[in-house]
């Protein structure tokens, strides 16, 4: 196993996959015949860089077209809170959130964007998209 600075190993980047995050609850969509967009913005997202242990701050935006289900917001809030002490790269964060939202709600399409606060003069905006086949 290759080690880098701060005692970081390649396993640190994968460790988040072993974390049990709370389930995201859903409720039945009453307007399935309509194509409408739901946009959820969480401006106080926090997680931890697995390499440095420093906090990452950002805004997570979930934009989706529901099919049978819509996301229940209280459970989503508790889901987001679990990231607060989770060592996870920003890129993995956005992709994991997309994966979990799609698994829970099975939307027609979904885009998750992480707009992370600048650190050291570098800003990261990561976008991951899912579309039904």
N, C-alpha and C positions, 0 to 999 in steps of 0.2 A: 504494500500500500504506500503510495507516494504521499509524503507529508510536505506541506508548504508552511508559510509563516503562521504564527499563532497556534501551532500544533494542529492545524486544520488538516483533515484528510478528505479524500473523495467521498467517504461514507457520510460526512456531515451534510453534503448536498442532497443525499438520498434519505436522511433520517426522518424528514417530515412525513414520508409515506407510511411510516409505522405509527404515527400519531392518530389516536382515535378522536376525530372531530365530532361534535354533536350533529345529529341528523338535521337536515333542512326540511321542515314540514311544508306541505302544500295544501291547497284547498281547491275544490272543483270550480273551474272556469264556467261562468254562466253565459258567456258570449263567445262560444267556440266558432260560430259561423262568421265572426268578424276577425279581420286581421288588424289587431291593434297592438301598439308597442307599450311595454311597461319599462320604465327607466328608474332604477334604484341607485341612489348615490350615497355612498358612505364616506364622508369627508374626514373621518378621524381614524382611519385604518392604521394599525401598528403591527409590526412583526420584528424579528431580530435577524440580523445578518449571521448566517451560520459560520462565516469565516472570522469575523471580527468580534461578534457579540454585541455590536452597536445596534441601536434601534433603527428601524426603517419606518418612515411615516409617509402616508399618501392618501389619495382618494381612490376608492374602488367604485367603478360604475358598472352595473349590470343592466344591459338593455336586451330585452327579449320579446319575442312574439309567442304568447302562450298558446298551447293546444288544449289539452284536457285540464291542466292544472296551472295554478298561479303560486308563486312563492309566498309563504307566510312570513311576515317581516320580523316578528319577535324571535322566531327560531333562527332566522338569518342573522339577527343581531348577536345572539349567543354563539352562533357558529363563528362569526367574525372575531368575537372576544377571545376565542381559543388561539388565534394567531398571535396574540399579544406577547406571549413568551415562547413562541415557536421559532426555532432557527430554520429559516427558509429563504432562498434567494427570491428576489422580486419576480423574476421570470417564472419560477415554479409556483409562486403564489397565484398569479393570474391564471395559469393553466389549471391548477388544482381547483380553484374556485369555479372555473368554467366546467370542469369535469363533474364536480359535485352538484352544481346547479342543473346540469343536463341530466344527471342521474336521478335527481329528485323530481324535477318538473317536466322533463321530456318536452321541451319547447319546440316550436317549429324552427326557430333560429334563436341564437343567443350570442352576444358579444360582451366580453368582460374586458375592461380597460383599467389598468393600474397606472395612475399618474403620481409618481413618487417624488417626494421633496428632494431638491438638489442636495448632493453631498459632495464636497470638494470641487464644486463648480460643474459637476456633471449631473444632468437630470435624465431620468429614465421614464419613458412612457411605454408600457407594454400592452398589446392588444391581442386577444385570442378569440377566435370565432368558431361557432358551430352552426351547421345548417343540416336539416334533415335531408336524407337522400331521396 
